[in-house]
């Protein structure tokens, strides 16, 4: 059994419904057409934040809805979300930063990916989680007429591939 311990949070100062964000992320992570399709023994276990969190679990994925400034500071990205593996040497917590701008008003990213707002949010969670399990990027230009891989940077465009919000066989094969 591949266990993923996770916690979900919203950065201080962001006025969003925590329970709505949390439930959306959990639904995406546990979706049968998500990464569980390729890793059927994948189990997601929510842990509560706190001092004992890092002592009782060997690895925790912390998914945070955050401000653009935080993404810039932590990952050096502008207007994107990111997975930050740089803290791995000093802690057992991996971070996924979901950029608030991408979450609430992703005009360019959602348009380039040819996805609705809800679909684009699903894409963001699936894509960043893919990084957390070791997946890199794929080039959508190689998937003409096929569903765009989730690990393609769809925010930048899908070219001639088909809009898609779930991992594909190509994503699964990616090292």
N, C-alpha and C positions, 0 to 999 in steps of 0.2 A: 504494500500500500504506500503510495506516494502522498505524504501529508504536507499540506501547505497551511501553516498557521498565519493568520492575517488579522490586521486591525484596520479600521477605516476611520478617517478623521476629516475635519474641516479646519483649515487654518484660522486662527483667531482674527477677528475683524471681517470675516466673510459672512454675509447674512444669507444663508441658504438653509433649506430644511435638511438637517442631518439625517433623519430617518429615511427621507426620500432618496437622498444620495446613497446612503448605505444599502438600502434595499435594491436599488438599481444595480450597483456594483456586484452585489451578491448574486443577483439573478443572472448577470452576464457571466460571472465566473463559473456558475453551476449549470449553465445552459448545456443541454445535451449535444448541441452542434458546435459548442465552443471547444476549448482544448481538451475537455473530457472525452470528446469523440476519439481522439488519438491516444489519450492516456486514461483509459477507463478506470484505473485504480486511483486516480487523482481524488483526493479528499480535501475539502476546504474546511478548516476549523477556525472559527473566530476566537480571538483572545482579547481580553480587556486590556486597555492601556494601564500602565502602572509600573512601579519599580520591580515587582516580581516577574513581570512579563518576560524580560530578557533572561532571567535566571532559570525559568522552567521550560523554555522552548529553545531548541537549537537554532532555529531560523524563523524569523517573522517577516512577513511582507506587510509593510505599512503603506496604505493607499490614502493619499491626502489630496483633497480639493484645495488648491492653493492659488495665491496671487501670482501674476506674471513676474513680478520682481523676485519672488522666491525661486521660481523656475530658472530665471536668469542667473541668480546667485548660486544655486545648487548644481545646475546642469549647463549653464552658459547657452541656453536656448531662448529665443524670443518668439512668443506666440505659439509655442508648441507645448505638449506635455512630455514627460520624460521618465525614464527609469534611471536611477542613480546608483550604480554599483561601487562608487568610489569610497563609501564609508565601510565597505565590507571588512577591511583590515582591522578596524577598531570596534566593531559592533556586530551583533548577529541580526541586525535589522536592515532589511533592504527597503528602499523607498521608491514608490511610484508617485510622482507629482502630477496630478491632473490640473492643467492650467484652467483657471476659472473662465478666462476669455474663450477658450476652446469649448468649454462646457456650456456656456450660456449664449454665446453669439459667434459661432464659428463660420462666419460668412464665406471666407475664402477657402478654408479647409473642407467644409462640407460640400461646397460647390465643386471644388476640384475633385473630391472623392465621389461626387454625384450621389450623395446620401442625404437623407432627412436629418434633422437635428437628433432625433432618438437613435437612428442608425449610426450617425457619426459618433455619438457618445459610446455606443456599443463597440464600435471600431477602436476608439481610443483605449478603452479598458482591455480589449482583447490584444491589441498591439503591444501595449506597455507590459501586460502580463507575459506576452511572448518573450520580451527581453528578459524578464525576471527568471524565466526557465531556460535562458541561454540562447535564444534565437536572435539572429542578426537581421539585416534588411535584405529584401529581394527587390529586383527591378521589375516594375509592372510592364515594361515594354516587351518582356519575354512571354507574356501571357495573353496575347491577342486572342479575343473571342472566348477567353476563359475567365472564371471568377478571379478577380484581383486578389492576390495573396494578402492576408492580414498583416504580414510583415513587410509589405511594400509601404513606402511612405505615401499613403493615399492622400494625405493632406496636400502633397505637392502635385497630385494628379494621377489618374489611373490609365491614361493614354487609351489604347484600344481594348483594354480588358473590361470585364463586366463588374459593375459595382458589387461589393461583397463585404459582409460584416463578420464572417466566421473563418477560422483557420482552414486552410486547404491542405491537400496532400503535399504540395510544394513547401508549405510552412512547416509541416511535420518533418519532412526530410531535411530541412535546413539545420545545419550544425550551429 
